[in-house]
Amino acid sequence: MYSVDNFKIYVKTWSELFTEFEINYDFLFDKLQIEQKKIIENKGKTKEEIVAAQDNNSARAVEELVV
């Protein structure tokens, strides 16, 4: 890092930039792949079938209980 007046100048190598990009965006890419698989699995189904499958999903959060 270099300081010039009120500025800080950072110098990074290409490998550092690519590594940071992979770290930051691999999670997002994985989520997009999961969503893509869901879309492919639901291809040709009616909206009612898709909604019914989501209602039976064990990963679905229970509804909030208000006391």
N, C-alpha and C positions, 0 to 999 in steps of 0.2 A: 504494500500500500504506500502510496506517495501522497503527501499533503502539500497542496499549493494554494496559498491564500485561504479561502473558505471552502475549498474543494478537496475531496478525497478521491484518489484515482486508484482503482483496483485493476490488477492485471491477472488474468487467468489463462491457463492453457486450454487448448481445444478439448483435451481429455477431461479436464475438470468441468467444462461446460456440458459435455455430453453425459458425464456421470450425474451431475446435478439434475439434468433434464430427465434421465432415466429414473432417478429416485423420486422426483416429484410427480411424474406422469405414469409410471407403471401401475400404480393403484387405480388410476382413472381408466387406463387401458384395460385392465382386468375387469373392472365393473362394466365397461362397454361390451366386452366379450360375453359376459354373463347375460347381459340384456339381449345381445344378438341371439344367443342360444334360446332364450325364452321366446323371442319373436319367431324364430324358425320352428320351434316346437308347436307354437300356436297357429302356424300357417294353415289355412283351410278350415279352421274352427270358427264357429259363430261367436258373436260377442257374449251370448248367454253361456256357452260352454266355457269360455275363458273366465268369466266372472265366477261361475260355479267352481271352477278349479281353484281360484284364488280364495274363495270362501272356505274350502276344505284344506287349505294350506296350513300345516302345523307350525310354520314359522310366523304366522300372523299374530300380531299383538292382541291381547285381550282388550276388550273395551274398558274404558276408565270407569271405575266405581266411585260414585259420589255419595258421601255419607251425610 
